[in-house]
Amino acid sequence: MMHKFLMSVYKEMLLLKRDFGGLVILFVMPLVLIVTITLIQDSTFKSIHETKIPVLLVDYDTNEISKTVKQNLNQSGSFEVITKIDGHTINEAAAKDAVFKGKYQLAIIIPAKLSQDLQLKVNQNVEKILGNFGMGDTTAVQKNSKILPKEIRLYFDPATQLTFKNAVKSAIDKMISQIETQSIYATFQDQLGESDTPLFDQKSFISFKEIVPKIDNKEIVPNSVQHNVPAWALFAIFFVVVPLSINIVKEKSQGTLIRLITNPVPYAIVIFGKTATYLIICMIQFFLMVAVGVYLFPYLGLPMLDVNGKLLLMSLVAFFSGLAAIGFGILLGTIAKTQEQSAPFGATSVVILAAIGGVWVPVFAMPKIMQYVSHVSPMNWGLNAFYDVLLRNSGILEILPEIILLLLFFILTTAIAILYDKKKRAV
């Protein structure tokens, strides 16, 4: 039985050796893909100080508020404030035209007399409050003219993502709220005290602080490499579904499978021979991906993939992910009747599994219904296990549920393939 198994593996190796172009696609395409995608996505993981978005600022106020807004935008490190184009000070019409044509993502228009009118409005409110306590002149408050609300206008490039719009609007709203609060404090100061010592502490009482997990007193900061290497390694592993299913269909159509079984060689031995062969390919793909993350990425200006103390567990996840992919390929190749059926369906199904599994779009960003659907994708199980090892510092017990699911998926798909083939030949 062992001799038949080894001969089956040898046969698969010969078939792969003859399909050199297919091997190149299996190994080269994922490497090109992971380098390209990681380079593109790396900017989203970098510090905000490394990437600045040019912002047009049209200042009709030229007073305290506009100065504060401009200062805060510069200090944020996320924006590059532009007030002139080609040496000319921009107005609202020019800013609007430049943004709507896609030359800039954002323009901020600060209206005239914003600082002056805000101070007048604050004075009215403070005098009214103090007047109600008998500490001010209520008749003076009543004589004050009505001040209309002001608005800071924002122009966004129509192609700008909604998340970016919401983040900018939230940041500017926070800035203006702080300015209004400081104006109110300062006005109360003027009305209630003559001393130079502040009566009110104007510093924010509530703040936010992100607590980053640490290992050996070193913060774990996720980067594009830690997300892309496991994600696209899984995609590469599952892409073996295509050549594997084509191989099985080809053997059936050429009569090779019939000759093997009449030797006699049980179909299970043929299946396990294919499993061993393609599992080797999956592991080679995985180690190539890891090697790119460790050795090549630093030369491209990308973070190095840190696999210290994690490579064994990552290899374990890759091993069982490979089994799941092979099981799916065997099932597809057994059921498909022609290569025209297996090839398109295999490629499309891998793309769908990757999409719903969180390889392209994070699961939390999906609609609720798709979040539930993602749990049935073996790619999602493998990806979660990789993230547990790389980003959450998990051990074997934490990734055991995902490994068991991947193993059960392989057993189920392989069993169905064997039973289907046996029933079909019995007819």
Salt bridges, closest charged atoms under 4 A:
GLU12 OE2 - LYS11 NZ 2.53
GLU12 OE2 - LYS274 NZ 2.64
ASP42 OD2 - LYS46 NZ 3.56
GLU92 OE2 - ARG153 NE 2.86
ASP97 OD2 - LYS101 NZ 3.38
ASP117 OD2 - LYS150 NZ 3.11
GLU151 OE2 - ARG153 NH1 3.96
GLU251 OE2 - LYS11 NZ 2.49
GLU251 OE1 - LYS274 NZ 3.05
ASP388 OD1 - ARG392 NH1 2.53
ASP421 OD2 - ARG425 NE 2.82
